[in-house]
């Protein structure tokens, strides 16, 4: 009986070998989330600080360009006729197109498209199309019924840089904050998030999704950076006000609570 009792006692009071492994695994997960968050922040900052200004400058230069006349330079808009040699269209989640064209002035060229429009659906090998060149790149192709911008078209680049830069900064900041909180609270789990972390996830997620949707919608209709910020800024203001409501309410209640305790 005593041997049995000692054995049971040993089982009940022995070390829990799974706890250190779980703690190490949790710390490794927190470090990985924090590292991914930092990388996302750096990529987002690179888009907003490095790529965005250059894209804005390029868009302004293109929009202010005039048709080539006389001794033309690369900064003017040159119109050239091409003959279509081949057309390749890829449909799906990432639809795109590739058109091989050739002409007596510019020779053979491969023109890439980031989406499939009516123009790509319509043209066939042997058709004659008009190309617009700017700084040595074909920025659009068209025929008698209409045209389509190519992947080299500068308008819309700033919109992508701003939108995806914002998404990456929000995701990186959220990842860094979550890793910091889980490191400070090793007993906490993602399933038992505190109110501040839940609010941060909701706010960053909502703003990130809204920015992505705006980029997708505006790029096809009106790829304007001003239009993007004009629609995104009110959402930021609304989310900021909602985040400040509870802290402001607590600050206002605190003096009244202190007065009631004194009386």
C-alpha positions as CSV (number, residue, x, y, z in Angstrom):
1,X,0.0,0.0,0.0
2,X,2.8,2.4,0.9
3,X,4.6,1.7,-2.4
4,X,1.4,2.5,-4.3
5,X,0.9,5.7,-2.3
6,X,4.5,6.8,-3.0
7,X,4.0,6.1,-6.7
8,X,0.8,8.1,-6.8
9,X,2.5,10.9,-4.9
10,X,5.4,11.0,-7.3
11,X,3.0,11.2,-10.3
12,X,1.0,14.0,-8.7
13,X,4.0,16.1,-7.5
14,X,6.5,15.4,-10.4
15,X,7.6,18.2,-12.8
16,X,5.4,19.1,-15.7
17,X,7.7,18.6,-18.7
18,X,5.2,20.2,-21.2
19,X,5.3,23.7,-19.6
20,X,8.8,24.8,-20.6
21,X,8.3,23.5,-24.1
22,X,5.0,25.4,-24.4
23,X,6.6,28.6,-23.0
24,X,9.6,28.3,-25.4
25,X,7.2,27.7,-28.3
26,X,5.1,30.7,-27.3
27,X,8.2,33.0,-27.1
28,X,9.3,31.8,-30.5
29,X,5.9,32.5,-32.0
30,X,5.9,36.0,-30.4
31,X,9.4,36.7,-31.9
32,X,8.3,35.5,-35.3
33,X,5.2,37.7,-35.2
34,X,7.2,40.6,-34.1
35,X,9.8,40.0,-36.9
36,X,7.1,39.8,-39.5
37,X,5.6,43.0,-38.2
38,X,8.9,44.8,-38.4
39,X,9.5,43.6,-41.9
40,X,6.0,44.7,-42.9
41,X,6.6,48.1,-41.3
42,X,9.8,48.6,-43.2
43,X,8.3,47.6,-46.5
44,X,5.3,49.9,-46.0
45,X,7.6,52.7,-45.0
46,X,9.7,52.1,-48.1
47,X,6.6,52.4,-50.3
48,X,5.4,55.5,-48.6
49,X,8.7,57.3,-48.3
50,X,10.7,56.0,-51.3
51,X,8.3,54.8,-54.0
52,X,5.3,57.1,-53.5
53,X,7.2,60.5,-54.1
54,X,8.8,59.1,-57.3
55,X,5.5,57.8,-58.5
56,X,3.8,61.2,-57.9
57,X,6.5,63.0,-59.7
58,X,6.3,60.6,-62.7
59,X,2.5,61.0,-62.9
60,X,2.7,64.8,-62.8
61,X,5.3,64.7,-65.6
62,X,3.2,62.4,-67.7
63,X,0.0,64.4,-67.2
64,X,1.8,67.6,-68.2
65,X,3.4,66.1,-71.3
66,X,2.3,67.4,-74.7
67,X,2.3,65.7,-78.1
68,X,5.7,65.5,-79.8
69,X,6.5,68.2,-82.4
70,X,9.6,68.9,-84.4
71,X,12.7,67.8,-82.4
72,X,10.9,65.6,-80.0
73,X,12.3,64.4,-76.6
74,X,11.3,61.4,-74.5
75,X,9.1,63.6,-72.3
76,X,6.6,64.2,-75.0
77,X,3.8,61.9,-76.2
78,X,4.7,60.1,-79.4
79,X,2.1,58.4,-81.5
80,X,3.2,55.3,-83.5
81,X,1.3,52.7,-85.6
82,X,2.0,49.1,-84.9
83,X,0.9,45.8,-86.4
84,X,-0.2,43.1,-83.9
85,X,1.9,39.9,-84.2
86,X,0.4,37.9,-81.3
87,X,-2.0,38.2,-78.4
88,X,-1.9,36.2,-75.2
89,X,-4.5,36.6,-72.5
90,X,-4.5,35.0,-69.1
91,X,-7.8,35.0,-67.2
92,X,-8.3,34.2,-63.5
93,X,-7.6,35.9,-60.2
94,X,-4.6,37.7,-61.7
95,X,-5.7,38.4,-65.3
96,X,-3.2,39.9,-67.6
97,X,-2.3,40.2,-71.2
98,X,0.7,40.3,-73.5
99,X,0.7,41.7,-77.0
100,X,3.6,41.4,-79.5
101,X,3.6,44.3,-81.9
102,X,6.0,45.5,-84.6
103,X,6.3,48.7,-86.7
104,X,8.7,50.3,-89.2
105,X,9.7,53.0,-86.7
106,X,10.0,51.2,-83.4
107,X,10.6,47.6,-84.5
108,X,9.2,44.7,-82.5
109,X,8.0,45.2,-78.9
110,X,6.3,43.2,-76.2
111,X,3.6,45.2,-74.4
112,X,2.3,44.0,-71.0
113,X,-1.1,44.6,-69.6
114,X,-2.1,44.2,-66.0
115,X,-5.8,43.5,-66.8
116,X,-8.0,42.1,-69.5
117,X,-10.3,44.7,-71.1
118,X,-12.4,44.9,-74.2
119,X,-9.4,46.0,-76.3
120,X,-7.5,42.8,-75.5
121,X,-10.6,40.7,-76.1
122,X,-11.1,42.4,-79.5
123,X,-7.7,42.6,-81.2
124,X,-6.3,39.8,-83.3
125,X,-3.0,39.2,-85.1
126,X,-2.7,41.3,-88.2
127,X,-4.7,44.2,-86.8
128,X,-3.2,47.7,-86.9
129,X,-3.2,49.6,-83.6
130,X,-2.0,53.0,-82.5
131,X,0.5,53.1,-79.6
132,X,1.4,56.1,-77.4
133,X,5.0,56.2,-76.3
134,X,6.4,58.2,-73.4
135,X,10.0,58.0,-72.2
136,X,10.6,55.1,-74.5
137,X,7.7,52.9,-73.2
138,X,4.4,52.1,-74.7
139,X,1.8,53.5,-72.3
140,X,-1.3,52.7,-74.3
141,X,-2.6,50.8,-77.3
142,X,-5.8,51.6,-79.1
143,X,-7.8,51.0,-82.3
144,X,-10.8,52.6,-83.9
145,X,-13.1,51.4,-81.1
146,X,-11.1,52.2,-78.1
147,X,-7.9,51.4,-76.2
148,X,-6.3,50.2,-73.0
149,X,-3.5,51.4,-70.7
150,X,-0.5,49.2,-70.5
151,X,1.4,48.1,-67.4
152,X,4.0,50.8,-68.1
153,X,1.4,53.6,-67.8
154,X,2.5,55.9,-65.0
155,X,-1.0,57.0,-63.8
156,X,-2.1,54.8,-60.9
157,X,1.4,54.0,-59.6
158,X,1.1,56.4,-56.7
159,X,-2.3,55.0,-55.8
160,X,-0.8,51.5,-55.5
161,X,2.2,52.7,-53.5
162,X,0.0,54.7,-51.1
163,X,-2.7,52.0,-50.7
164,X,-0.4,49.0,-50.2
165,X,2.1,51.1,-48.1
166,X,-0.7,51.9,-45.7
167,X,-1.9,48.3,-45.5
168,X,1.6,47.1,-44.8
169,X,2.2,49.8,-42.1
170,X,-1.1,48.9,-40.4
171,X,-0.4,45.2,-40.5
172,X,3.2,45.6,-39.3
173,X,2.1,47.9,-36.5
174,X,-0.6,45.5,-35.4
175,X,1.8,42.5,-35.5
176,X,4.4,44.4,-33.5
177,X,1.8,45.4,-30.9
178,X,0.4,41.9,-30.6
179,X,3.9,40.4,-30.2
180,X,4.7,43.0,-27.5
181,X,1.5,42.3,-25.6
182,X,1.8,38.5,-25.8
183,X,5.5,38.8,-24.6
184,X,4.4,41.0,-21.6
185,X,1.5,38.6,-20.8
186,X,2.9,35.0,-21.2
187,X,-0.2,33.5,-19.7
188,X,-2.4,35.2,-22.3
189,X,-3.5,33.4,-25.5
190,X,-4.9,34.7,-28.8
191,X,-8.2,33.2,-27.8
192,X,-8.3,35.4,-24.7
193,X,-7.4,38.8,-26.1
194,X,-7.7,41.9,-23.9
195,X,-10.1,44.7,-24.9
196,X,-7.3,47.1,-26.2
197,X,-5.8,44.3,-28.4
198,X,-9.2,43.4,-29.8
199,X,-9.9,47.1,-30.6
200,X,-6.5,47.5,-32.3
201,X,-7.1,44.4,-34.4
202,X,-10.6,45.6,-35.4
203,X,-9.5,49.2,-36.2
204,X,-6.4,48.2,-38.2
205,X,-8.2,45.5,-40.0
206,X,-11.1,47.8,-41.0
207,X,-8.8,50.5,-42.2
208,X,-6.6,48.1,-44.1
209,X,-9.5,46.4,-45.9
210,X,-11.0,49.8,-46.7
211,X,-7.7,51.0,-48.2
212,X,-7.4,47.8,-50.3
213,X,-10.9,48.1,-51.6
214,X,-10.4,51.8,-52.5
215,X,-7.3,51.0,-54.5
216,X,-9.1,48.2,-56.4
217,X,-12.1,50.4,-57.2
218,X,-10.3,53.6,-58.0
219,X,-7.6,52.1,-60.2
220,X,-10.2,51.1,-62.8
221,X,-12.3,54.2,-62.6
222,X,-10.3,57.2,-61.4
223,X,-6.7,56.4,-60.3
224,X,-6.2,59.6,-58.4
225,X,-4.2,59.9,-55.2
226,X,-6.2,62.9,-54.1
227,X,-9.4,61.0,-54.5
228,X,-8.0,58.1,-52.5
229,X,-7.0,60.2,-49.5
230,X,-10.3,62.2,-49.8
231,X,-12.2,58.9,-49.3
232,X,-9.8,57.3,-46.8
233,X,-9.2,60.2,-44.5
234,X,-12.9,60.4,-43.2
235,X,-12.7,56.7,-42.3
236,X,-9.5,57.3,-40.3
237,X,-11.2,60.2,-38.6
238,X,-14.3,58.1,-37.7
239,X,-12.1,55.2,-36.4
240,X,-10.0,57.6,-34.3
241,X,-13.0,59.2,-32.8
242,X,-14.4,55.8,-31.9
243,X,-11.1,54.8,-30.3
244,X,-11.0,58.0,-28.2
245,X,-14.6,57.8,-27.0
246,X,-14.0,55.3,-24.2
247,X,-10.7,57.0,-22.8
248,X,-12.4,60.4,-22.9
249,X,-15.4,59.1,-21.1
250,X,-13.3,57.6,-18.4
251,X,-11.3,60.9,-18.0
252,X,-14.6,62.8,-17.6
253,X,-16.0,60.3,-15.1
254,X,-12.8,60.3,-12.9
255,X,-13.3,63.8,-11.3
256,X,-16.9,63.0,-10.5
257,X,-15.9,59.7,-8.9
258,X,-13.3,61.4,-6.8
259,X,-15.8,64.0,-5.6
260,X,-18.3,61.4,-4.7
261,X,-15.7,59.5,-2.7
262,X,-14.7,62.6,-0.8
263,X,-18.3,63.3,0.2
